[in-house]
Amino acid sequence: MEPVSDSLITLIKTWFDYNAAHGILIRRLKTRSDAYDVINPERESVFFQGKDYDYATLCFVVYHGRFPRPGCIVDHINRIRPA
């Protein structure tokens, strides 16, 4: 895995917000859709700056301010389904 720059983390935190109580990622800035739209947590990935990012990884970055360590499995609140 290539090193992650602090500027990428800052950019992600500028573009997205994370509601930890509900486990949802929210787009903060306007693109083709309205700003502050909730990104469907059922999506596996989010296309951002020319690259696909795992939904849960983006939630992790916004919440913790860093990317997870290589090899870590990131699971966020809405990926846990009752049996």
MOPAC internal coordinates of N, CA, C and O (Angstrom, degrees):
PM7 1SCF
backbone

  N    0.0000 0     0.00 0     0.00 0    0    0    0
  C    1.4559 1     0.00 0     0.00 0    1    0    0
  C    1.5178 1   108.73 1     0.00 0    2    1    0
  O    1.2310 1   121.00 1   -45.20 1    3    2    1
  N    1.3122 1   115.70 1   134.80 1    3    2    1
  C    1.4603 1   119.77 1  -179.61 1    5    3    2
  C    1.5251 1   110.49 1   -76.58 1    6    5    3
  O    1.2310 1   120.13 1   -28.11 1    7    6    5
  N    1.3365 1   117.35 1   151.89 1    7    6    5
  C    1.4748 1   119.80 1   179.83 1    9    7    6
  C    1.5295 1   111.31 1   -61.80 1   10    9    7
  O    1.2310 1   121.25 1   -32.92 1   11   10    9
  N    1.2982 1   115.22 1   147.08 1   11   10    9
  C    1.4642 1   121.36 1  -179.55 1   13   11   10
  C    1.5164 1   108.15 1  -101.97 1   14   13   11
  O    1.2310 1   121.08 1   -50.15 1   15   14   13
  N    1.3311 1   115.55 1   129.85 1   15   14   13
  C    1.4565 1   119.32 1  -179.19 1   17   15   14
  C    1.5249 1   111.08 1   -82.32 1   18   17   15
  O    1.2310 1   121.55 1   -27.71 1   19   18   17
  N    1.3159 1   114.65 1   152.29 1   19   18   17
  C    1.4673 1   119.71 1   175.99 1   21   19   18
  C    1.5189 1   110.91 1   -63.07 1   22   21   19
  O    1.2310 1   120.53 1   150.04 1   23   22   21
  N    1.3396 1   116.60 1   -29.96 1   23   22   21
  C    1.4645 1   119.16 1  -179.65 1   25   23   22
  C    1.5300 1   111.28 1   -67.67 1   26   25   23
  O    1.2310 1   119.80 1   146.95 1   27   26   25
  N    1.3491 1   117.99 1   -33.05 1   27   26   25
  C    1.4603 1   120.41 1   176.42 1   29   27   26
  C    1.5243 1   110.08 1   -67.31 1   30   29   27
  O    1.2310 1   120.28 1   138.01 1   31   30   29
  N    1.3098 1   117.06 1   -41.99 1   31   30   29
  C    1.4674 1   120.84 1   178.20 1   33   31   30
  C    1.5255 1   110.00 1   -62.49 1   34   33   31
  O    1.2310 1   120.36 1   136.53 1   35   34   33
  N    1.3146 1   116.92 1   -43.47 1   35   34   33
  C    1.4703 1   121.21 1   177.60 1   37   35   34
  C    1.5196 1   110.73 1   -61.90 1   38   37   35
  O    1.2310 1   120.37 1   137.92 1   39   38   37
  N    1.3272 1   116.91 1   -42.08 1   39   38   37
  C    1.4627 1   121.15 1   179.48 1   41   39   38
  C    1.5278 1   110.97 1   -63.28 1   42   41   39
  O    1.2310 1   120.50 1   135.44 1   43   42   41
  N    1.3125 1   116.65 1   -44.56 1   43   42   41
  C    1.4673 1   120.55 1   178.23 1   45   43   42
  C    1.5289 1   110.08 1   -61.30 1   46   45   43
  O    1.2310 1   120.22 1   136.09 1   47   46   45
  N    1.3229 1   117.18 1   -43.91 1   47   46   45
  C    1.4739 1   120.09 1  -179.60 1   49   47   46
  C    1.5267 1   112.13 1   -69.47 1   50   49   47
  O    1.2310 1   120.20 1   156.94 1   51   50   49
  N    1.3253 1   117.22 1   -23.06 1   51   50   49
  C    1.4638 1   121.14 1   175.46 1   53   51   50
  C    1.5222 1   110.70 1   -75.07 1   54   53   51
  O    1.2310 1   120.45 1   141.16 1   55   54   53
  N    1.3262 1   116.74 1   -38.84 1   55   54   53
  C    1.4579 1   121.82 1  -175.70 1   57   55   54
  C    1.5259 1   114.22 1   -84.89 1   58   57   55
  O    1.2310 1   120.32 1   154.73 1   59   58   57
  N    1.3289 1   116.99 1   -25.27 1   59   58   57
  C    1.4626 1   119.50 1  -174.02 1   61   59   58
  C    1.5238 1   111.94 1  -128.06 1   62   61   59
  O    1.2310 1   121.45 1   -25.84 1   63   62   61
  N    1.3223 1   114.83 1   154.16 1   63   62   61
  C    1.4494 1   122.73 1   172.13 1   65   63   62
  C    1.5258 1   106.02 1  -127.81 1   66   65   63
  O    1.2310 1   120.49 1   -21.34 1   67   66   65
  N    1.3186 1   116.67 1   158.66 1   67   66   65
  C    1.4601 1   120.81 1  -178.88 1   69   67   66
  C    1.5179 1   109.72 1  -130.37 1   70   69   67
  O    1.2310 1   120.89 1   -53.02 1   71   70   69
  N    1.3178 1   115.90 1   126.98 1   71   70   69
  C    1.4569 1   121.86 1   176.16 1   73   71   70
  C    1.5241 1   107.13 1   -96.83 1   74   73   71
  O    1.2310 1   120.61 1   -80.55 1   75   74   73
  N    1.3190 1   116.43 1    99.45 1   75   74   73
  C    1.4642 1   121.87 1  -175.12 1   77   75   74
  C    1.5290 1   112.35 1   -66.07 1   78   77   75
  O    1.2310 1   120.09 1   148.29 1   79   78   77
  N    1.3163 1   117.43 1   -31.71 1   79   78   77
  C    1.4669 1   120.19 1  -179.06 1   81   79   78
  C    1.5291 1   111.54 1   -64.69 1   82   81   79
  O    1.2310 1   120.72 1   148.00 1   83   82   81
  N    1.3307 1   116.23 1   -32.00 1   83   82   81
  C    1.4672 1   120.61 1  -177.57 1   85   83   82
  C    1.5219 1   112.74 1  -112.09 1   86   85   83
  O    1.2310 1   120.09 1   173.08 1   87   86   85
  N    1.3283 1   117.43 1    -6.92 1   87   86   85
  C    1.4618 1   120.96 1   178.32 1   89   87   86
  C    1.5093 1   113.60 1    68.43 1   90   89   87
  O    1.2310 1   120.40 1  -143.95 1   91   90   89
  N    1.3496 1   116.85 1    36.05 1   91   90   89
  C    1.4659 1   119.14 1  -178.06 1   93   91   90
  C    1.5250 1   111.57 1  -119.69 1   94   93   91
  O    1.2310 1   121.91 1   -34.44 1   95   94   93
  N    1.3086 1   113.95 1   145.56 1   95   94   93
  C    1.4492 1   123.13 1   176.28 1   97   95   94
  C    1.5187 1   107.75 1   -96.29 1   98   97   95
  O    1.2310 1   120.30 1   -43.72 1   99   98   97
  N    1.3286 1   117.03 1   136.28 1   99   98   97
  C    1.4596 1   122.01 1  -176.42 1  101   99   98
  C    1.5191 1   108.71 1  -124.97 1  102  101   99
  O    1.2310 1   121.19 1   -50.26 1  103  102  101
  N    1.3350 1   115.32 1   129.74 1  103  102  101
  C    1.4653 1   120.38 1   176.07 1  105  103  102
  C    1.5212 1   108.50 1   -76.79 1  106  105  103
  O    1.2310 1   120.24 1   -57.43 1  107  106  105
  N    1.3290 1   117.15 1   122.57 1  107  106  105
  C    1.4636 1   121.62 1  -175.79 1  109  107  106
  C    1.5233 1   112.63 1   -87.85 1  110  109  107
  O    1.2310 1   119.93 1   146.67 1  111  110  109
  N    1.3184 1   117.75 1   -33.33 1  111  110  109
  C    1.4571 1   121.29 1  -175.66 1  113  111  110
  C    1.5214 1   110.77 1  -106.55 1  114  113  111
  O    1.2310 1   121.03 1   -26.66 1  115  114  113
  N    1.3204 1   115.63 1   153.34 1  115  114  113
  C    1.4553 1   121.50 1  -175.88 1  117  115  114
  C    1.5257 1   110.90 1   -78.41 1  118  117  115
  O    1.2310 1   121.47 1   -45.95 1  119  118  117
  N    1.3223 1   114.80 1   134.05 1  119  118  117
  C    1.4583 1   121.92 1   171.00 1  121  119  118
  C    1.5229 1   105.65 1  -122.17 1  122  121  119
  O    1.2310 1   120.14 1    51.47 1  123  122  121
  N    1.3237 1   117.33 1  -128.53 1  123  122  121
  C    1.4664 1   119.61 1   176.46 1  125  123  122
  C    1.5265 1   111.36 1   -74.24 1  126  125  123
  O    1.2310 1   120.66 1   159.58 1  127  126  125
  N    1.3026 1   116.34 1   -20.42 1  127  126  125
  C    1.4722 1   120.32 1   178.65 1  129  127  126
  C    1.5254 1   108.60 1  -109.93 1  130  129  127
  O    1.2310 1   121.10 1    -1.52 1  131  130  129
  N    1.2991 1   115.49 1   178.48 1  131  130  129
  C    1.4571 1   119.65 1   179.73 1  133  131  130
  C    1.5188 1   111.20 1   -69.33 1  134  133  131
  O    1.2310 1   121.41 1   -32.50 1  135  134  133
  N    1.3075 1   114.90 1   147.50 1  135  134  133
  C    1.4616 1   119.63 1   173.07 1  137  135  134
  C    1.5157 1   108.58 1   -66.66 1  138  137  135
  O    1.2310 1   120.91 1   -21.08 1  139  138  137
  N    1.3091 1   115.86 1   158.92 1  139  138  137
  C    1.4593 1   124.46 1   179.74 1  141  139  138
  C    1.5233 1   112.79 1    65.49 1  142  141  139
  O    1.2310 1   120.52 1  -153.35 1  143  142  141
  N    1.3264 1   116.61 1    26.65 1  143  142  141
  C    1.4544 1   117.79 1   172.96 1  145  143  142
  C    1.5264 1   109.24 1   -85.00 1  146  145  143
  O    1.2310 1   121.20 1   -35.06 1  147  146  145
  N    1.3054 1   115.31 1   144.94 1  147  146  145
  C    1.4566 1   121.86 1   179.78 1  149  147  146
  C    1.5204 1   107.64 1   -80.33 1  150  149  147
  O    1.2310 1   120.62 1   -48.36 1  151  150  149
  N    1.3174 1   116.41 1   131.64 1  151  150  149
  C    1.4555 1   120.75 1   177.10 1  153  151  150
  C    1.5189 1   107.35 1   -88.47 1  154  153  151
  O    1.2310 1   120.72 1   -53.75 1  155  154  153
  N    1.3049 1   116.22 1   126.25 1  155  154  153
  C    1.4581 1   122.33 1  -174.77 1  157  155  154
  C    1.5301 1   111.21 1   -54.81 1  158  157  155
  O    1.2310 1   119.55 1   -60.77 1  159  158  157
  N    1.3226 1   118.47 1   119.23 1  159  158  157
  C    1.4595 1   121.12 1  -179.37 1  161  159  158
  C    1.5262 1   113.92 1   -66.83 1  162  161  159
  O    1.2310 1   119.94 1   167.93 1  163  162  161
  N    1.3258 1   117.72 1   -12.07 1  163  162  161
  C    1.4601 1   120.61 1   176.88 1  165  163  162
  C    1.5281 1   111.55 1   -75.83 1  166  165  163
  O    1.2310 1   120.48 1   166.67 1  167  166  165
  N    1.3198 1   116.70 1   -13.33 1  167  166  165
  C    1.4710 1   119.82 1   178.07 1  169  167  166
  C    1.5182 1   109.41 1   -69.81 1  170  169  167
  O    1.2310 1   121.05 1   -38.63 1  171  170  169
  N    1.3087 1   115.60 1   141.37 1  171  170  169
  C    1.4586 1   119.54 1   177.63 1  173  171  170
  C    1.5136 1   111.44 1   -82.64 1  174  173  171
  O    1.2310 1   120.52 1   149.17 1  175  174  173
  N    1.3352 1   116.60 1   -30.83 1  175  174  173
  C    1.4604 1   119.11 1  -178.04 1  177  175  174
  C    1.5216 1   111.14 1  -143.39 1  178  177  175
  O    1.2310 1   121.61 1   -18.67 1  179  178  177
  N    1.3233 1   114.53 1   161.33 1  179  178  177
  C    1.4552 1   122.50 1   178.36 1  181  179  178
  C    1.5199 1   106.87 1  -127.37 1  182  181  179
  O    1.2310 1   120.20 1   -53.16 1  183  182  181
  N    1.3369 1   117.23 1   126.84 1  183  182  181
  C    1.4569 1   121.79 1   179.01 1  185  183  182
  C    1.5266 1   108.30 1   -82.68 1  186  185  183
  O    1.2310 1   120.67 1   -57.75 1  187  186  185
  N    1.3217 1   116.33 1   122.25 1  187  186  185
  C    1.4678 1   121.24 1  -176.78 1  189  187  186
  C    1.5250 1   109.16 1  -147.61 1  190  189  187
  O    1.2310 1   120.56 1   -52.24 1  191  190  189
  N    1.3100 1   116.53 1   127.76 1  191  190  189
  C    1.4622 1   122.94 1   177.74 1  193  191  190
  C    1.5312 1   112.03 1    54.02 1  194  193  191
  O    1.2310 1   120.80 1  -138.23 1  195  194  193
  N    1.3271 1   116.07 1    41.77 1  195  194  193
  C    1.4500 1   121.32 1   175.15 1  197  195  194
  C    1.5122 1   115.64 1    79.93 1  198  197  195
  O    1.2310 1   119.86 1  -167.96 1  199  198  197
  N    1.3266 1   117.87 1    12.04 1  199  198  197
  C    1.4620 1   121.07 1  -177.73 1  201  199  198
  C    1.5264 1   110.00 1  -142.17 1  202  201  199
  O    1.2310 1   120.97 1   -33.23 1  203  202  201
  N    1.3297 1   115.75 1   146.77 1  203  202  201
  C    1.4652 1   120.49 1   173.64 1  205  203  202
  C    1.5218 1   109.43 1   -85.42 1  206  205  203
  O    1.2310 1   120.80 1   -51.13 1  207  206  205
  N    1.3294 1   116.08 1   128.87 1  207  206  205
  C    1.4618 1   122.19 1   176.42 1  209  207  206
  C    1.5170 1   108.35 1  -116.54 1  210  209  207
  O    1.2310 1   120.32 1   -39.75 1  211  210  209
  N    1.3013 1   117.00 1   140.25 1  211  210  209
  C    1.4525 1   122.04 1   174.66 1  213  211  210
  C    1.5277 1   109.07 1   -60.91 1  214  213  211
  O    1.2310 1   120.65 1   -45.28 1  215  214  213
  N    1.3262 1   116.37 1   134.72 1  215  214  213
  C    1.4638 1   121.66 1  -178.04 1  217  215  214
  C    1.5328 1   111.50 1   -54.57 1  218  217  215
  O    1.2310 1   120.83 1   130.92 1  219  218  217
  N    1.3312 1   116.03 1   -49.08 1  219  218  217
  C    1.4641 1   120.31 1  -177.76 1  221  219  218
  C    1.5303 1   111.53 1   -65.49 1  222  221  219
  O    1.2310 1   120.28 1   147.12 1  223  222  221
  N    1.3316 1   117.07 1   -32.88 1  223  222  221
  C    1.4675 1   120.35 1   178.06 1  225  223  222
  C    1.5188 1   110.54 1   -66.28 1  226  225  223
  O    1.2310 1   119.70 1   138.09 1  227  226  225
  N    1.3298 1   118.17 1   -41.91 1  227  226  225
  C    1.4689 1   120.20 1   176.80 1  229  227  226
  C    1.5287 1   110.81 1   -63.01 1  230  229  227
  O    1.2310 1   120.33 1   139.60 1  231  230  229
  N    1.3193 1   116.97 1   -40.40 1  231  230  229
  C    1.4681 1   119.93 1   176.29 1  233  231  230
  C    1.5275 1   109.72 1   -59.18 1  234  233  231
  O    1.2310 1   120.38 1   136.33 1  235  234  233
  N    1.3196 1   116.88 1   -43.67 1  235  234  233
  C    1.4591 1   122.80 1   179.47 1  237  235  234
  C    1.5293 1   110.74 1   -60.95 1  238  237  235
  O    1.2310 1   120.28 1   133.84 1  239  238  237
  N    1.3258 1   117.07 1   -46.16 1  239  238  237
  C    1.4730 1   121.35 1  -178.95 1  241  239  238
  C    1.5214 1   110.99 1   -61.55 1  242  241  239
  O    1.2310 1   120.25 1   134.20 1  243  242  241
  N    1.3264 1   117.14 1   -45.80 1  243  242  241
  C    1.4627 1   120.37 1  -178.93 1  245  243  242
  C    1.5309 1   110.43 1   -64.87 1  246  245  243
  O    1.2310 1   120.20 1   139.43 1  247  246  245
  N    1.3265 1   117.23 1   -40.57 1  247  246  245
  C    1.4548 1   121.26 1  -176.81 1  249  247  246
  C    1.5297 1   112.77 1   -74.83 1  250  249  247
  O    1.2310 1   120.31 1   136.20 1  251  250  249
  N    1.3333 1   117.02 1   -43.80 1  251  250  249
  C    1.4647 1   121.26 1  -174.09 1  253  251  250
  C    1.5243 1   114.33 1   -99.35 1  254  253  251
  O    1.2310 1   120.02 1   165.19 1  255  254  253
  N    1.3348 1   117.57 1   -14.81 1  255  254  253
  C    1.4623 1   120.29 1   179.11 1  257  255  254
  C    1.5220 1   113.83 1    75.44 1  258  257  255
  O    1.2310 1   120.57 1  -159.24 1  259  258  257
  N    1.3214 1   116.51 1    20.76 1  259  258  257
  C    1.4688 1   121.26 1   177.33 1  261  259  258
  C    1.5194 1   108.02 1  -159.19 1  262  261  259
  O    1.2310 1   121.02 1   -17.39 1  263  262  261
  N    1.3311 1   115.65 1   162.61 1  263  262  261
  C    1.4569 1   120.17 1   173.97 1  265  263  262
  C    1.5207 1   108.62 1   -80.94 1  266  265  263
  O    1.2310 1   120.21 1   -28.13 1  267  266  265
  N    1.3336 1   117.21 1   151.87 1  267  266  265
  C    1.4641 1   119.06 1   176.50 1  269  267  266
  C    1.5248 1   110.65 1   -65.62 1  270  269  267
  O    1.2310 1   121.00 1   -24.25 1  271  270  269
  N    1.3122 1   115.70 1   155.75 1  271  270  269
  C    1.4681 1   120.41 1   178.30 1  273  271  270
  C    1.5269 1   109.83 1   -63.95 1  274  273  271
  O    1.2310 1   120.10 1   -32.90 1  275  274  273
  N    1.3378 1   117.42 1   147.10 1  275  274  273
  C    1.4625 1   120.16 1   178.58 1  277  275  274
  C    1.5370 1   110.87 1   -55.02 1  278  277  275
  O    1.2310 1   120.95 1   -43.40 1  279  278  277
  N    1.3090 1   115.79 1   136.60 1  279  278  277
  C    1.4603 1   121.36 1   179.34 1  281  279  278
  C    1.5178 1   114.50 1    90.85 1  282  281  279
  O    1.2310 1   119.92 1   167.26 1  283  282  281
  N    1.3245 1   117.75 1   -12.74 1  283  282  281
  C    1.4693 1   120.90 1   179.01 1  285  283  282
  C    1.5296 1   109.99 1   -75.52 1  286  285  283
  O    1.2310 1   121.01 1   -36.51 1  287  286  285
  N    1.2987 1   115.67 1   143.49 1  287  286  285
  C    1.4599 1   121.04 1   174.57 1  289  287  286
  C    1.5145 1   107.19 1  -100.76 1  290  289  287
  O    1.2310 1   120.87 1   -56.22 1  291  290  289
  N    1.3202 1   115.94 1   123.78 1  291  290  289
  C    1.4633 1   121.37 1  -178.41 1  293  291  290
  C    1.5189 1   108.16 1  -102.80 1  294  293  291
  O    1.2310 1   121.08 1   -52.71 1  295  294  293
  N    1.3198 1   115.53 1   127.29 1  295  294  293
  C    1.4577 1   122.20 1   179.02 1  297  295  294
  C    1.5215 1   106.54 1  -130.78 1  298  297  295
  O    1.2310 1   119.91 1   -51.35 1  299  298  297
  N    1.3049 1   117.78 1   128.65 1  299  298  297
  C    1.4594 1   118.26 1   179.68 1  301  299  298
  C    1.5118 1   110.60 1  -111.03 1  302  301  299
  O    1.2310 1   120.56 1    -9.87 1  303  302  301
  N    1.3008 1   116.54 1   170.13 1  303  302  301
  C    1.4569 1   124.49 1  -167.33 1  305  303  302
  C    1.5391 1   114.58 1   -50.32 1  306  305  303
  O    1.2310 1   119.23 1   139.34 1  307  306  305
  N    1.2972 1   119.08 1   -40.66 1  307  306  305
  C    1.4587 1   119.64 1  -175.60 1  309  307  306
  C    1.5243 1   113.89 1   -81.99 1  310  309  307
  O    1.2310 1   119.78 1   175.32 1  311  310  309
  N    1.3205 1   118.02 1    -4.68 1  311  310  309
  C    1.4565 1   120.23 1   176.93 1  313  311  310
  C    1.5214 1   111.01 1   -87.71 1  314  313  311
  O    1.2310 1   119.88 1   173.44 1  315  314  313
  N    1.3355 1   117.83 1    -6.56 1  315  314  313
  C    1.4583 1   121.31 1   178.91 1  317  315  314
  C    1.5141 1   107.47 1   -91.59 1  318  317  315
  O    1.2310 1   120.58 1   -66.52 1  319  318  317
  N    1.3101 1   116.49 1   113.48 1  319  318  317
  C    1.4604 1   120.49 1  -177.30 1  321  319  318
  C    1.5336 1   109.31 1  -109.83 1  322  321  319
  O    1.2310 1   120.10 1   -43.59 1  323  322  321
  N    1.3209 1   117.42 1   136.41 1  323  322  321
  C    1.4728 1   119.38 1   177.93 1  325  323  322
  C    1.5246 1   110.56 1   -66.24 1  326  325  323
  O    1.2310 1   120.92 1   -30.01 1  327  326  325
  N    1.3138 1   115.85 1   149.99 1  327  326  325
  C    1.4723 1   120.61 1  -179.41 1  329  327  326
  C    1.5112 1   111.07 1   -77.14 1  330  329  327
  O    1.2310 1   120.10 1   180.00 1  331  330  329

